[in-house]
Amino acid sequence: MVRVKVCGITNLEDALVAAAAGADALGFNFWPESPRHIEARRAAELIAYLPPFITPVGVVVNESHAGVEHLARASGVRAVQLHGDELPEDAAALAAAGLTVIKAFRVGPGFRPQRLRDYAAAGAFLLDTRVKGKRGGTGKPFDWSVARRASPYGRILLAGGLTPENIADAIRQAQPWGVDVCTGVEKKPGVKDHKRLREFIRRAKREAAS
């Protein structure tokens, strides 16, 4: 079964709709420069309403170890997504502190899936599209065959330009462990379109079960 992570959650209504629709994880962006930024205290308020089977994930960019651990304690996230230029030793230190680590990689020309081998402490790898000046939320897909080639190195979360319209094809081509959606189900940054969100999750789960 393909896991579905809905990223860029900023409000309770979106969180509850995603949970009811069958999301497996919700992403809370702690990077201050993100248009979907949320404070740890506010994330904690939303997470308190989530059922226990939903994994809350904190998204950080080049944050210190102490900073990540503080955000995790303050918010209640159980996993952290490293979306910057973090090193393998950063992932290892956070995993040793008891956090599930998702290391994000931006895929562009010349990307080598073998890089994932260096991050043995990561529980999963998120592959997103490389767009100059952006850290996620690009709304643009990359060559999904890259994700399939990366699968021998760990659990792959496919991201980048996923929508209700293309998610079935993406799963068939990439064969990922999970998928991550943000802009493809938004009305505007930080506000989800509930119809598209439900349809995305429905199609992802249906394709995974077929």
C-alpha positions in Angstrom: 0.0 0.0 0.0 1.3 3.4 -1.0 1.6 5.9 1.9 0.2 9.4 1.3 1.8 12.4 3.0 0.0 15.8 2.7 2.4 18.6 3.2 2.0 22.3 3.9 -0.7 21.9 6.6 -1.5 25.2 8.3 -5.0 24.9 9.7 -7.2 22.5 11.5 -9.9 22.0 8.8 -7.3 20.9 6.3 -5.7 18.6 8.8 -8.9 16.9 9.7 -10.1 16.6 6.0 -6.8 15.0 5.1 -7.0 12.6 8.0 -10.6 11.6 7.3 -9.7 11.0 3.6 -7.0 8.5 4.5 -3.7 10.4 4.6 -1.0 8.5 6.4 1.2 11.6 7.3 0.8 15.4 7.5 3.7 17.8 6.9 4.2 21.0 8.9 6.7 23.4 7.5 8.9 25.0 10.1 11.1 26.8 7.6 10.4 30.6 8.2 10.8 31.4 4.5 8.1 29.1 3.3 4.7 30.5 2.3 3.3 27.6 4.2 5.3 28.3 7.4 3.7 27.3 10.7 4.9 28.0 14.2 5.7 24.9 16.4 3.1 25.9 19.0 0.4 26.2 16.4 1.4 22.9 14.9 1.1 21.3 18.3 -2.5 22.6 18.6 -3.4 20.9 15.3 -1.5 17.7 16.0 -3.5 17.3 19.2 -6.6 16.7 17.1 -5.0 14.0 14.9 -5.7 10.3 15.3 -2.7 8.3 16.4 -2.3 6.5 13.1 -1.4 9.8 11.4 2.3 10.6 11.5 3.0 14.3 11.9 6.2 15.4 10.1 8.2 18.6 10.7 9.9 20.1 7.6 13.1 21.9 8.3 15.9 23.5 6.2 19.5 23.6 7.4 18.4 23.8 11.0 20.8 22.9 13.9 20.4 19.6 15.7 19.3 21.4 18.8 16.9 23.5 16.8 15.3 20.4 15.2 15.0 18.7 18.5 13.4 21.8 20.1 10.9 22.0 17.2 10.0 18.4 17.6 9.4 18.7 21.3 7.4 21.9 21.0 5.2 20.6 18.2 4.9 16.9 18.8 6.1 15.8 15.4 7.4 12.3 15.4 9.4 12.6 12.1 11.5 15.3 10.6 12.0 16.0 6.9 15.4 17.5 6.2 14.9 19.6 3.1 18.1 21.5 2.9 21.8 20.6 2.5 22.0 18.5 5.6 24.9 16.0 5.8 24.7 12.2 6.5 26.0 12.9 10.1 23.1 15.3 10.6 20.6 12.5 9.7 22.4 10.1 12.0 22.4 12.4 15.0 18.7 13.1 14.7 17.9 9.4 14.3 20.0 8.7 17.4 17.8 11.3 19.2 14.8 9.1 18.5 13.4 11.0 15.5 12.3 9.3 12.2 14.3 11.1 9.5 13.2 11.7 6.0 16.0 13.2 3.8 14.8 15.2 0.8 16.7 15.4 -2.4 16.0 17.8 -5.3 16.2 16.0 -8.6 17.6 17.7 -11.6 20.0 17.0 -14.4 22.9 14.9 -13.2 21.1 13.6 -10.1 22.7 10.3 -8.9 20.4 8.0 -6.9 23.5 6.5 -5.4 23.8 9.5 -3.2 21.1 8.1 -1.0 23.4 5.3 0.2 25.3 7.9 2.3 22.2 8.6 4.4 21.8 5.1 6.0 20.2 6.6 9.1 17.2 8.0 7.1 14.0 6.1 7.3 12.9 7.3 3.9 13.9 9.6 1.1 11.8 12.3 -0.5 12.6 13.1 -4.1 11.4 16.5 -5.3 12.0 18.6 -8.4 15.0 20.9 -8.4 13.8 24.4 -9.1 16.3 27.3 -8.6 15.4 29.3 -5.5 12.8 26.9 -4.2 12.8 24.3 -1.4 9.8 22.2 -2.2 6.4 23.2 -3.2 7.5 23.6 -6.8 4.4 22.2 -8.5 6.6 20.7 -11.1 7.2 17.0 -11.8 10.5 15.3 -12.7 11.3 12.1 -14.5 9.6 9.5 -12.4 11.9 6.7 -13.6 14.5 8.3 -11.4 12.5 7.4 -8.3 12.2 3.8 -9.5 16.0 3.6 -9.9 16.5 5.0 -6.4 14.3 2.4 -4.7 17.1 -0.1 -4.1 18.6 2.5 -1.7 15.6 2.9 0.6 11.9 3.9 0.9 11.1 6.5 -1.7 8.5 9.3 -1.2 7.7 10.7 -4.6 7.0 14.5 -4.6 7.0 17.3 -7.1 4.0 18.3 -9.2 1.7 15.5 -8.2 -2.0 16.1 -8.8 -5.2 14.1 -8.8 -4.9 13.9 -12.5 -1.4 12.4 -12.7 -1.0 10.5 -9.4 -2.1 7.1 -10.9 0.5 7.4 -13.7 3.1 8.5 -11.2 2.6 5.5 -9.0 2.6 3.1 -11.9 5.9 4.5 -13.3 7.8 5.2 -10.1 6.5 2.4 -7.9 7.2 4.5 -4.7 6.8 3.6 -1.1 4.9 6.8 -0.6 3.7 10.0 -2.3 3.8 13.6 -1.1 1.4 16.2 -2.2 1.2 20.0 -1.6 0.6 22.5 -4.4 -1.4 20.0 -6.4 -4.3 20.1 -3.9 -4.1 23.8 -2.9 -6.4 26.8 -3.5 -3.5 29.0 -2.5 -0.3 28.4 -0.5 -1.3 26.9 2.9 -5.0 26.4 2.0 -6.1 23.1 0.6 -8.8 22.4 -1.9 -10.8 19.7 -0.1 -12.3 18.2 -3.2 -9.0 17.8 -4.9 -7.4 16.6 -1.7 -9.9 13.8 -1.2 -9.7 12.9 -4.9 -5.9 12.7 -4.8 -5.9 10.4 -1.8 -8.7 8.2 -3.3 -6.9 7.8 -6.6 -3.5 7.1 -4.9 -5.0 4.4 -2.7 -7.0 2.9 -5.6 -3.9 2.7 -7.8 -1.8 1.2 -5.1 -4.4 -1.5 -4.5 -4.8 -2.4 -8.1 
